[in-house]
Amino acid sequence: MLLRSQPLSDKAAKRLGLDASNRLETDEGDIISQRIGKMFDDFDFDKKPSLRTRLGWKWRRIKDKYYDIKHTIRNHRKWHKTMREIRSWEGFSGMLCVMQTHLRDYLDTEEKYGMSEETFKAGKIASVKEALEVLERMADPDDYRNKQTDAVDARYPKYKYLITKHSTGTTYSGDFVAQGDGWVGRESGKDPREGYFEFIDGCFELVQSPNQNETGRLLAQLKDYHAERDTAYHQAEADSEADFDKLHLLLKENLYTWWD
């Protein structure tokens, strides 16, 4: 992808002394001579510049230093929150935070001072906003999964775990929902039990259900729940991949034009 020039708005072209076709408005006069060569063939590098030229260069360096200081102060104001939050050991989160801050800063500048032709400018602004939306979603990868699984969880009972305390710690197993005086569900792990359970002398035991039809319905519902959760995980992965592809496309199409 190569750099390419952008069309200027009429207002910006006029301010820069350009005509409608973005060419300098100069009266070149009659042709005196023509030749083939390079831009600085006629420049005498051994000749000492005039005092006026040297003063002009000096003044330009002073102006450049002034703008360096001005933008350093401005950037500290704009970036102080980002600089405070990022850490050297952060991976994607730090990088995405910097990208978001830089794009928001650019967006504000483009909206206020952008000189591109209006249609082109509007396209740049829209693509930056779209990139920021993608980066916002990518900032927390867990959100892809949570968005999908939360939607599934909302349609089903609030399943609970079997919590077992051991001398060496605590384990959490399976998904269970209340039925009468007991619980219906399926254990996790190798060779799990499923069905209707009750606590007998402090132990979680598989027993005969008082209503086998209801137990069967709850077990079928639990099976559907796990199938939908599995689909949700795959959809979350697909959504994340789609955002990576979208960000890649946005950067490929706009990285050289956003800041032009």
N, C-alpha and C positions, 0 to 999 in steps of 0.2 A: 504494500500500500504506500503510495508516494504522496508527498505534500502537494496540494493543489490550491490555487488562488480561489477566493470567494468573491461573489458580486457585492459591491458596496451599495448602501442605500443612497438615494439622491442627496440627502442632507449631509451624510458623511463625505460623499465625493465632493460636494461644494466646499465643505469646510477644509478639505485637504487640497483644494485647488485643482480638482479633476473635472473633466467634462462628463457628459452622460455616459460615455463608453469607458470611464475610469482611466482616461489618459491625461497626462499633464497638459494644461492649457498654456502652451508656450508658442511664441512667434519665432520660428527658427530662421526666418529670413531666407535670402538667396543662398544657394550652394556655392561654396568657395572651392572646395576640393573634396575628393573621396579617396579612400584607400582601404586596404585590408589590414587588420591588426588587432591588438587587444586594448582594453580600456586604459591601462596606465602606461602605454608605450611612450607617450609624450611627457610623462611626469619625470622631472629631474630629481631623483632621490638625494643627490649630493648637494643640491642647492638649499641653502638655509632658508626656512620659511620666513615670511615677513612678520614684523612685530604684530600686525593686526591678526594674522593667522594664528600666531602663537598665543595671543591673548584669547582668541576664540576657543582654542583648544583648552586653555586653562579654565575658562568660564564653563565650558562643557563638563570638565572633570568636577568642578565645584557643584554644578547642578546634579550630576550623576550621584555624587556623594550625598547631597541633600535628599534626593529621592530614595537612596539606599536606606538612610536613617528613617525617613518618613514611612517607608514600607515595612521596615523592621518593627517599628512601633505599632503600625497597623496590624501586622501579622501576629504579634504577641497578643493583641486584643482579640483578634478573630480566632486564634488557635489556642488560647490559654486553656480552655476546657479539654481539648484533644490532647495537648501536651501533658496535662495533669493526669489523664486517664490511661494513656498507653504505657505499656511496660516492655522492656527489652525481651522478655521471655514469651511474650504473646505471639501467636502465629497469625492465623487468618483474622482474628478479631481486631488486632491492632492495625493490620493493613487495611481492612475494610473501613475501620473508623477514620483513618487518614484519607482514604478515597472519598468517603462521604463528606468529610469536612471540606476537602478541596473542591469537590463538585458543587457543594452548596455555596461556597465562596465565589466560584466562577459563575454560577447561575445568577447570583445577585448582581455581579458585575455586568454580565451579558444583558440582563433585563434593563439595567440602568444606562449602560454606555455602549452596548453593542452597535457596530457600524455596518453590519451586513444588511443586504437588502431584506425587507420585512418578511417575505415568505421564507427566505433562507434562515433568518434569525429565529422565526417562530419554530422552524424545524429543529434547530439546535436546542432551543429551550425545551421543546417537547421531549427530545431524546435524552437530555440530561435528567429531566424529571422522571422519565421511565427508568433510567439507570439507577437513580437514587431509590426508587421503589424496589428494584431488584436487590440492591445492596442492603436495604433495610430488612428484606426477607432473609437474605443470606447471613446476616449478622448473628442470628441465633439458629443454628441448624436444627435444634430440637423443636423449634416452632413448626417445622414442616410435619414432623410426626405428631406433635401434640394437636395441631389443627385437625388432622384426619382422625386420630384416635379419640379425641374429645367428642367429635361428632358421633362416633360409634357408641361411646360410653353413655351418651345422653339418651340413647334409644333403648338401653337395657337396664336391668336392676343394678343396684350398687353392690357388686360382688365383693365378698370379703375373703381374706386369707385364713388358713388354719395357722395359728401362731403357736409354736412349740418352743418352750424354753428348755435348754439343756445346760448341763454344768459348764459346757464350753461356749455357750452362746445361744442365740435365738434364731429359729428358721421360720420362713414364711412360705406356705405351700398352697397351691391350687386356687380355685374360685368356687365360692359357695354362696348360696342364697337361702334365706330362711323358708322352711315349710313346717307349719305347725310347731311342735316342740323340738324339731331337729333342723338339719341342714341338708340341702341337695347340692351336689357339685362333683367335682373331679379333682383328685389330688394331682400334684405335679411330680416330676421325677420319673425314675424307672419303674415300670409295672404299676402305674397309678390305679387306685381304686376309684370307682365312681358310683353314685347312687344316693341313697338316703342314709344320713349319718346321725347318730346321737352320741352325747357324752355319757359314758357308762363308767362309773367309778373313776372319773377324771380322764378316761381314755376315749378317743374319738373312734367310734366303732360303726361299721357298716351293718345296718339292721333292716328289717322288713319295713317298707313304707306303709304308713296308714292310708295313703291314697296314691296308688301306683300310677294312675293316669296323670295326676298332677306332677308326680316325680318325673314321668316320661316327658311331659311337656317342658318342664324346667331344664331337663338335660338336653333336649333338642334345641331349646333356646340358647343354652350355653354353647352348644356346638356351632350354632349360627353366629353367636358373638365372636368366637375365636376365628371363624372364617372371615367375618367382616374386619376384625382387627388385622388379620393377615393381609387382606386386600388394602387396608388403610396404610400399612407399612409400605407396601409396593407403590401405592399412589404417592406417598410422601417422598419416596426415592425418585419417582418420575418427576414430581414437581421440582425437587432440588436440581435434578439434571437439566430440566427445562430452563431454570433460572441461570444455571451456568452457561448453557448454550446461548440464552438471550443476552447475558452480559458480554459474552465473547463477541457476539454479532454487533452489539452496540459499540463496543470498544473498537472493533475492526472498522466499522463504518464512520465513526465520529471522533476518534482520538486525535486525529490530525486536524480536525476542523473546529472542535469545541473552543480551543484557545486561540484560534487565528483571528 
